[in-house]
Amino acid sequence: MGRIKAGLLVLLIIILAIQLIQPARNKSGQVVSTDLSKTLSVPESVNGILKKSCYDCHSNHTDYPWYTNIQPLGWWMRSHISAGKEELNFNEFDTYSRRRQLSKLKSIAESIEDEAMPLPSYTLMHQAAKLSKNEKTLILNWVKNTRDSLSLNNRP
């Protein structure tokens, strides 16, 4: 067997072997009392948009597409989810201080205005997660009204 064939065989064995190493799944079917929708007044239209475009990476429950069963794609997705949850977890929103909640709402608005979120790498495979102009407007108006309300409630 030539060197190229031997190299390809080793590569195939490695690819098959890494399929056995599956990352832990981010799955929880429960809506907890600390969830954003339980903490703040979130219109159903806005909540639906957030769940469709944000919750896969920013909550404790991800709907996994088929390709995450193929490594290293599953590992890559897991790292995105971990980073997303570390930055903002909608399921734990009520555990944040009022100041941090205001900061997170501001970051949501800025990310949408800058078109940084949802990530282009995510919307490439999840076309339905792309935000329309109307959806962006709904979220931005909700964020502004919610921040104003929280700021007023925070004053002594």
Buried (B, 14 or more C-beta within 10 A) or exposed (E): EEEEEEEEEEEEEEEEEBEEEEBEEBEEEEEBEBBBBEBBEBEEEBBEBBBBBBBBBBBBBBEBEEEBEEBBBBBEBBEBBBEBBEEBBBBBBBEBEEEEBBBBBEBBBEBBEEEEBBBEEBBEEBEEBBBEEEBBEBBBEBBEEBBEEBEEEEEE
